[in-house]
Amino acid sequence: MLENFSQFQKIENGDNKMRHLANPRASGRDLAGLLPLVSIIITNYNYGRFLREALDSVFAQTYPHIECIIVDDASTDDSDVVLESIRHHEPHVRIILHKDNSGQTTAFRTGLAASSGEYVVFLDADDILLPAFVETHLFVHLSLRIAVGFTSSDMFQSTNGRIVRSSLTTLSDYIAAGRGLRKERLRRIDAPECDLWPFEHAPLDDVESRVHFVDPLSSEDWVYAPTSGNCFRRDALTLLLGDGPLMDLRFHGDTYLNKGVRLLNGAALIDAPLTIYRIHGGNGFASHAELCGVHSAAPFKAFRAEYFAWRAVVDRLIDHVDELAERVGADRYVRALVCLQKSYVDHPDFQQFESLARYIEKRLETRADSIRACLGLDRFEHLSTSVKRSSKRRVRAKRREPRPWIRPLAELFLTAGRCSTSLVALTKIGDRLWHF
């Protein structure tokens, strides 16, 4: 078990030492009352042995405006004993019990419906938030010029109660390559002209170099943290977890949300580890901490997660065309589906599951009347034609060998662009080449 987890929160000072941060650092200004409410939703299934520590990490947050909700998905271990103790000693924590085990995505929706925060964090009951997690994510959200759907921060990885890794490989590779670094998209909320940050110190003094953007409506590999490393805008979540049936995603709810929200609203990565991801042998995904050259989870699990999350996003867009086309705009709606069609090539086909090659085409055919009514005849024809054209292009691309010179050239432009502010245009060229 991890004890005194707050000791892992590093704060750089003159001596480069670690110091304990367990209490809010408010300066006493009344502006704290203007800050948004953050809902932390702990989802639990048979993690009773970890649940208390996850809840304690919520109580230790330095950010003042938090509500906490626990959703228990019909656990069969000793979670009921732990929950009863929490109900008795922490009456301000709302506890919701599922009668039947419904899976992760349904637990997310239950918690979202019961919450009221403008920002939402889903915390797996076996993980731990470091004290500055919420404060840092809110500082970044409020400093962005572009209102992304979620922020995703790096993670410590823990086995046997001890930290063995301080980063996630895919997130770190994206950041180390300089991809998505857009300093012009940031305006610090604690800047003198804003003066709206009610704390004495910023959680990230160098936030301009710590935030990397992942643009919406673009094909992108998984570069995010899993469930407990993300902070979502509530408005973005309602696009994917609103009314209507949800595809059964018992173990891939975070993949579905990250993929769907990034597609529609974009994301921002925070180059700071703010969560302890506990690996204990019973995780739904990882079986051990990352090690270069070794899979931390069975490849089939990762492929299956991407496969079903991709399908779930497609189904959500098509089955809720009337709501989504109105909220995001018809043109953006069309571009989102075309983007998904282009990206299906990244997901392998399985013999036991339906091929993704014509999945969107077939869904468009079955819902043609309702989609045509929402988009209009011209947009619907444009969507159908674009999807078919993209499908043919991606099939040809899947058959040919990748061009080995693309990635090195992209890295060259990205590196050159980081060397000088006068060469920032090279960074954008490198970013495009990376997706070529």
Salt bridges, closest charged atoms under 4 A:
GLU53 OE1 - ARG278 NH2 3.31
ASP56 OD1 - ARG52 NH2 3.01
ASP73 OD1 - HIS98 ND1 2.73
GLU84 OE1 - ARG87 NH1 2.97
GLU90 OE2 - ARG52 NH2 3.45
GLU90 OE1 - HIS92 NE2 3.71
ASP126 OD2 - HIS280 NE2 2.72
GLU135 OE2 - ARG25 NH2 2.75
ASP190 OD1 - ARG188 NE 2.91
ASP195 OD1 - ARG29 NH1 2.74
GLU200 OE1 - HIS201 NE2 3.97
ASP206 OD2 - ARG210 NE 3.19
GLU208 OE1 - ARG188 NH1 3.58
ASP215 OD1 - ARG185 NH1 2.89
GLU220 OE1 - ARG179 NH2 3.04
GLU220 OE1 - HIS435 NE2 2.73
ASP235 OD2 - ARG233 NH2 3.05
GLU290 OE1 - ARG165 NH2 3.27
GLU306 OE1 - LYS259 NZ 2.85
GLU306 OE1 - HIS347 ND1 3.80
ASP315 OD1 - ARG363 NH1 2.68
ASP319 OD1 - ARG363 NH2 2.61
GLU323 OE2 - ARG327 NH1 3.51
ASP331 OD1 - ARG379 NE 2.69
GLU354 OE2 - LYS362 NZ 2.31
GLU361 OE1 - ARG358 NE 3.66
GLU365 OE2 - ARG358 NH2 3.14
ASP369 OD1 - ARG372 NH1 3.30
ASP431 OD1 - ARG179 NE 3.87
ASP431 OD2 - ARG182 NH2 2.74
